[in-house]
Amino acid sequence: MRVFNNQNLKVKIIFDTDVTINENIINKLKNIDLDNITPIKALTILYEIKDKLK
């Protein structure tokens, strides 16, 4: 399990067997500009992550 701290936000991610997919998801989450993301872009990212985890 990894814990990422971004200001006051803590995200815990539990890894499954596919480390490559998890690393891609972690990188995508780390690169989100939370101060400037639009709601539609946030939903798009969530759908992309959901598809990768299927």
N, C-alpha and C positions, 0 to 999 in steps of 0.2 A: 504494500500500500504506500502511495506517495501522498504527501500533503503539500499543496501549493498555497503560499500566502501572497495575496495581492491586496495591499492596504488592509482593510478589515475583513476581507473575504477569504474564507478557507474552503478549499475543495478537496475532498478525499476521493481518490480513484483507486478502485480495486482492480488489479490486473487479471485478465484471463490468460489463456495459453498463447494467444496471438500477440506477441510483444510489438510487432511492426505496426499493427493497426492501433494499438494503444499509444504508441509513441506519436503516431500521426495525429491522433485525437488530442493528446496532451499539447503538442505543438500548436494545433489549431486553437485550442482554448487559451494558451499562453499569449497568442498573438492578437487576441480580440481587444480592441480599443473600447473598453466599457463606457467611456465618457462620450464616445461619438457614434456608437453603433445604433442603427435604426431598428425598430421592432421587427420589420420584415427581414432584415439581414440576420438578426438573432435567431428568428424562426428557421430561416434557411440553413444556418449552421447546425441547429439542433436536428433538422431532418437529415442533413448530410452525415452527422455522427450516428444517428439512429440507423441509417442504411448501412454504414460500415460495421455496425455491431450485429447485424442480422446473420 
